[in-house]
């Protein structure tokens, strides 16, 4: 599972998202693509900061994905980008 939250969220009041292992597996190609483009790898078993520029790359890469959880992820990223938020991706 991968838990996403705004790094600025100190009281739990800002949006967050929990992705299932199935959805994280669907992200494999996108995560490798991000690593190739930026050198940043979102480790599904660790903690990574995902900056707005990285979120934009993932939005573009995943924009045609039809999985419901991935669509929620895209909406989450779009909202975070519009607020210039850094996302903390915490995997287990």
N, C-alpha and C positions, 0 to 999 in steps of 0.2 A: 504494500500500500504506500501511497505517497500523499502526504499532507501538505497543502499549500496555504500559506497565510502571508499577509502583508508584514513586512519587517517592522513597519512603524506601529503595528498593533500591540500596544502594551497592556490593554485591558480586555481583549477578546471581543471587542465591539465591531471590528471591521470584518469584511467578507473573508471566508476561508473555503477550502474545497478539499475533499478527500477522494482520491482516485483508487479504485480497486486494483488488485494485481493484474487483472485482465486488461484494464485500460493502460496500466503502466507498460505492459508487454506490447500493446499497440503503439506505444510511443517510441519504441526502440529505434526505428529508422530516423525519426525526427531528432532524437537525442544525439545520435551519431552525426547527423547532418549539422546540428548546432555545434558539436565539437569540431567538425571539419572546418566550419566557417569562422569560429571564434576561439577555439582552444578550450572552451568552457564545456564541461560535461556535467549534466545533472545526474548525480549518482542516486539511483532508486533505493539505495541502502545506506545513504549518508545524508548530510545536510549541505545544501548549495543555495547560494544567492542567485536569483534570476533577475537580471536588470531589464528595464524596459526595452532596450535594443535587442536583447536576447528573446524576450517575449514576442516582439514583432517578427523575428525570424521564424519562431515556432508557429505563430499565427499564419504566416504565409505558407509554410510547409504543410500545415495540417488543415488548411481551409476547406479542402474537399472531402475530408473525412466524415463519414456518416454515423459513426458510433455516438450514441447519446451522451456518454460521459466525456468524450472528446469534444463534443459540441459545448458542453458545460465548461470545459477547460478553456476553450476558445473565448467564450463569453467572459469568463473570469479574467483571462489575459487582457482582453480588450478594455475591460473596465479598469484594470490595474494600469495599463498603458495610459489611458485617458487621465488618470490621477498621478502619473509619473511615480508609481509605487514600485519598490523592489519587493519581489516575492521570495519568501523563504520556503524552499522545497525540502521537506524532511521525510526521508524514507525509512522503512523498517525491513 
